[in-house]
Amino acid sequence: MTVQTDVQDADGSHRTGSAVVLWVRNPIERMGLLGLAHTAGHDVTAFGPATGTDSLGAAVAAAARGDGAVLVVALRDVGPGERTLLERSAAAGTRLLVIVDDPADVARVAAVRCSGFLLSDGLDAERFGRALARVLAGEVPIPPQVAHHLLAAVPVSESTPVRLTPREQQTLILLVDGLSNKQIAKRLGVSGHGAKRLVANVLAKLDCTNRTAAVARALREGVYEHCVRSAARTAGVPSER
């Protein structure tokens, strides 16, 4: 079943925010998130409860149809089958915001390709709206608690140091800053395809399957700081990072 809602202003007129598609199994949490998104000024479509991945497929399709839509899912509901479907959806350009209960659940967090994370603890309309706005702006919101556990979980590599080209170093810096492929392309003056290729090269050289893991390893092993220093030397100015 789906529930759709728009936002009514005090004068009785309706305004339409960006579309938010919810896929959350717990009906109480689903209705709570629906209310928060509604309060934050977004049109909302909510799916669930579900068996298997049927309703997730419907949610993915709804997000794909929406112009600038964000698909919101709870990490606890994502199993292997759902993860595969979400991977395909993210690869096709769907913006995915994942709600995390336990920031220490690093293995599951790092395994999901998405546009950002949000903690369920203490979640309110302001935090939800801010995270949605960042995802829509092409940024990748990651709560500090999640980032801390990701960094702590990445082992120090004893392999050959990562060697990145100057362009790949610039790309890594922008990845750590949370920029999307589109923003990276604009910042570097390359095509969208060129930015996608640079990001793929960085992930491959860091031996990571997604941005979250790549950023964690780059920060933990000092690759990021090396790239910042290299960029500063190239620009002829002292490093400020």
GIGI-V203902 format. One record per pair of residues at least 12 apart in sequence whose C-alpha atoms are under 10 Angstrom apart, sorted by the first residue. I is the first residue (numbers start at 0). J is the second residue. Records with the same first field share a line. If there is no record, write none. Layout:
I->J ; J
//
This chain:
0->44 ; 45 ; 46 ; 47 ; 48 ; 49 ; 54
1->20 ; 21 ; 22 ; 43 ; 44 ; 45 ; 46 ; 47 ; 54 ; 57 ; 58
2->20 ; 21 ; 30 ; 33 ; 43 ; 44 ; 45 ; 46 ; 47
3->18 ; 19 ; 20 ; 33 ; 37 ; 42 ; 43 ; 44 ; 45
4->18 ; 33 ; 34 ; 36 ; 37 ; 41 ; 42 ; 43 ; 44 ; 45
5->17 ; 18 ; 36 ; 37 ; 38 ; 40 ; 41 ; 42 ; 43 ; 44
6->36 ; 37 ; 38 ; 39 ; 40 ; 41 ; 42 ; 43
7->37 ; 38 ; 40
8->40
14->40 ; 41 ; 42
15->40 ; 41 ; 42 ; 43
16->36 ; 37 ; 39 ; 40 ; 41 ; 42 ; 43 ; 68
17->36 ; 40 ; 41 ; 42 ; 43 ; 65 ; 66 ; 67 ; 68 ; 69 ; 131 ; 132 ; 135
18->36 ; 40 ; 41 ; 42 ; 43 ; 44 ; 61 ; 62 ; 64 ; 65 ; 66 ; 67 ; 68 ; 69 ; 70
19->33 ; 36 ; 37 ; 40 ; 41 ; 42 ; 43 ; 44 ; 45 ; 61 ; 62 ; 65 ; 67 ; 68 ; 69 ; 70 ; 71 ; 94 ; 96 ; 131
20->33 ; 36 ; 41 ; 42 ; 43 ; 44 ; 45 ; 46 ; 57 ; 58 ; 59 ; 60 ; 61 ; 62 ; 63 ; 65 ; 68 ; 69 ; 70 ; 71 ; 72 ; 95
21->33 ; 36 ; 43 ; 44 ; 45 ; 46 ; 47 ; 55 ; 58 ; 59 ; 61 ; 62 ; 69 ; 70 ; 71 ; 72 ; 73 ; 96
22->44 ; 45 ; 46 ; 47 ; 48 ; 49 ; 54 ; 55 ; 56 ; 57 ; 58 ; 59 ; 70 ; 71 ; 72 ; 73 ; 76
23->45 ; 46 ; 47 ; 48 ; 49 ; 54 ; 55 ; 71 ; 72 ; 73 ; 74 ; 75 ; 76 ; 77 ; 98
24->46 ; 47 ; 48 ; 49 ; 50 ; 54 ; 55 ; 72 ; 73 ; 75 ; 76
25->47 ; 48 ; 49 ; 73 ; 76
26->45 ; 46 ; 47 ; 48
28->73 ; 119
29->45 ; 46 ; 47 ; 48 ; 72 ; 73
30->45
31->122 ; 123 ; 124
32->45 ; 71 ; 119 ; 122 ; 123 ; 124 ; 127
33->45
34->123 ; 124
35->122 ; 123 ; 124 ; 125 ; 126 ; 127 ; 128
36->123 ; 124 ; 125 ; 127 ; 128 ; 131
37->124 ; 128
38->123 ; 124 ; 125 ; 127 ; 128
39->123 ; 124 ; 125 ; 126 ; 127 ; 128 ; 129 ; 131 ; 132
40->124 ; 128
41->68 ; 128 ; 131
42->68
43->68 ; 69
44->58 ; 61 ; 62 ; 70
45->58 ; 61 ; 70 ; 71
46->58 ; 61
49->76
51->78 ; 80 ; 81
52->77 ; 78 ; 80 ; 81 ; 82 ; 84
53->81
55->72 ; 77 ; 81 ; 84 ; 85
56->81 ; 84 ; 85 ; 88
58->70 ; 71 ; 72
59->71 ; 84 ; 85 ; 87 ; 88 ; 89 ; 93 ; 95
60->88 ; 93
62->88 ; 93 ; 94 ; 95
63->88 ; 89 ; 91 ; 92 ; 93 ; 94
64->93
65->93
67->93 ; 94 ; 134 ; 135 ; 136
68->93 ; 94 ; 95 ; 131 ; 134 ; 135
69->93 ; 94 ; 95 ; 96 ; 114 ; 131 ; 132 ; 134 ; 135
70->85 ; 88 ; 89 ; 93 ; 94 ; 95 ; 96 ; 97 ; 113 ; 114 ; 131
71->94 ; 95 ; 96 ; 97 ; 98 ; 113 ; 115 ; 116 ; 117 ; 131
72->85 ; 95 ; 96 ; 97 ; 98 ; 99 ; 116
73->96 ; 97 ; 98 ; 99 ; 100 ; 116 ; 117 ; 118 ; 119
74->96 ; 97 ; 98 ; 99 ; 100 ; 101 ; 104 ; 107 ; 108 ; 111 ; 116 ; 117
75->97 ; 98 ; 99 ; 100 ; 101 ; 107
76->98
77->97 ; 107 ; 111
78->107
79->110
82->107 ; 110 ; 111 ; 112
83->111 ; 112
85->111 ; 112 ; 113
86->110 ; 111 ; 112 ; 113
87->112
88->112 ; 113
89->111 ; 112 ; 113 ; 114
90->112 ; 113
92->114
93->113 ; 114
94->113 ; 114 ; 115 ; 131 ; 134 ; 135 ; 137
95->111 ; 112 ; 113 ; 114 ; 115 ; 116 ; 131 ; 134 ; 139
96->112 ; 113 ; 114 ; 115 ; 116 ; 117 ; 130 ; 131 ; 134 ; 139 ; 140
97->111 ; 112 ; 113 ; 114 ; 115 ; 116 ; 117 ; 118 ; 119 ; 141
98->115 ; 116 ; 117 ; 118 ; 119 ; 120 ; 122 ; 127
99->116 ; 117 ; 118 ; 119 ; 120 ; 142 ; 145
100->117 ; 118 ; 119 ; 120
101->118 ; 119 ; 120 ; 144 ; 145
102->116 ; 117 ; 118 ; 119 ; 142 ; 143 ; 144 ; 145 ; 146 ; 147 ; 148 ; 149
103->144 ; 145 ; 146 ; 147 ; 148 ; 149 ; 151 ; 152
104->145 ; 148 ; 149
105->145 ; 146 ; 147 ; 148 ; 149 ; 150 ; 151 ; 152 ; 153 ; 212
106->149 ; 152 ; 212
108->145 ; 149 ; 211 ; 212
109->145 ; 149 ; 207 ; 208 ; 209 ; 210 ; 211 ; 212 ; 213 ; 215
110->208 ; 209 ; 211 ; 212
111->208 ; 209 ; 210 ; 211 ; 212
112->208 ; 209 ; 210 ; 211 ; 212
113->134 ; 139 ; 209 ; 210 ; 211
114->131 ; 133 ; 134 ; 135 ; 137 ; 138 ; 139 ; 140 ; 141 ; 177 ; 178 ; 179 ; 210 ; 211
115->130 ; 131 ; 133 ; 134 ; 137 ; 138 ; 139 ; 140 ; 141 ; 142 ; 177 ; 211
116->130 ; 134 ; 139 ; 140 ; 141 ; 142 ; 145 ; 146 ; 211
117->130 ; 131 ; 140 ; 141 ; 142 ; 145
118->141 ; 142 ; 143 ; 144 ; 145
130->142
133->177
134->177 ; 178 ; 179
136->178 ; 179 ; 182
137->177 ; 178 ; 179 ; 180 ; 181 ; 182 ; 183
138->174 ; 176 ; 177 ; 178 ; 179 ; 180 ; 182
139->174 ; 175 ; 176 ; 177 ; 178 ; 179 ; 210 ; 211
140->176 ; 177 ; 178
141->177 ; 211
146->211 ; 212 ; 214 ; 215
147->215
148->215
149->211 ; 212 ; 214 ; 215 ; 216 ; 219
150->211 ; 212 ; 214 ; 215 ; 216 ; 217 ; 218 ; 219 ; 220
151->215 ; 216 ; 219
152->212 ; 215 ; 216 ; 219
153->212 ; 213 ; 215 ; 216 ; 217 ; 218 ; 219 ; 220
154->215 ; 216 ; 219 ; 220
155->216 ; 219 ; 220 ; 221
156->216 ; 219 ; 220
160->204 ; 205 ; 220 ; 222
161->201 ; 204 ; 205 ; 206 ; 217 ; 220 ; 222
162->201 ; 204 ; 205 ; 222
163->200 ; 201 ; 204 ; 205 ; 222 ; 226
164->197 ; 200 ; 201 ; 226
165->226 ; 229 ; 230 ; 233
166->187 ; 194 ; 197 ; 201 ; 230
167->194 ; 196 ; 197 ; 198 ; 199 ; 200 ; 201 ; 202 ; 204 ; 226
168->197 ; 201 ; 222 ; 223 ; 225 ; 226 ; 227 ; 229 ; 230
169->183 ; 186 ; 187 ; 197 ; 223 ; 226 ; 227 ; 229 ; 230
170->183 ; 184 ; 186 ; 187 ; 194 ; 195 ; 197 ; 198 ; 200 ; 201 ; 226
171->183 ; 197 ; 198 ; 201 ; 202 ; 210 ; 213 ; 214 ; 217 ; 222 ; 223 ; 226 ; 227
172->214 ; 217 ; 222 ; 223 ; 224 ; 225 ; 226 ; 227 ; 230
173->186 ; 187 ; 198
174->198 ; 201 ; 210 ; 211 ; 213 ; 214 ; 223
175->210 ; 211 ; 213 ; 214 ; 215 ; 217 ; 218 ; 223
176->214
177->210 ; 211 ; 214
179->194 ; 195 ; 198
180->192 ; 193 ; 194 ; 195 ; 196 ; 197 ; 198
181->194 ; 195
182->194
183->195 ; 197 ; 198
184->197
198->210 ; 213
201->213
202->214
205->217 ; 222
223->240
224->238 ; 240
227->239 ; 240
228->240
//
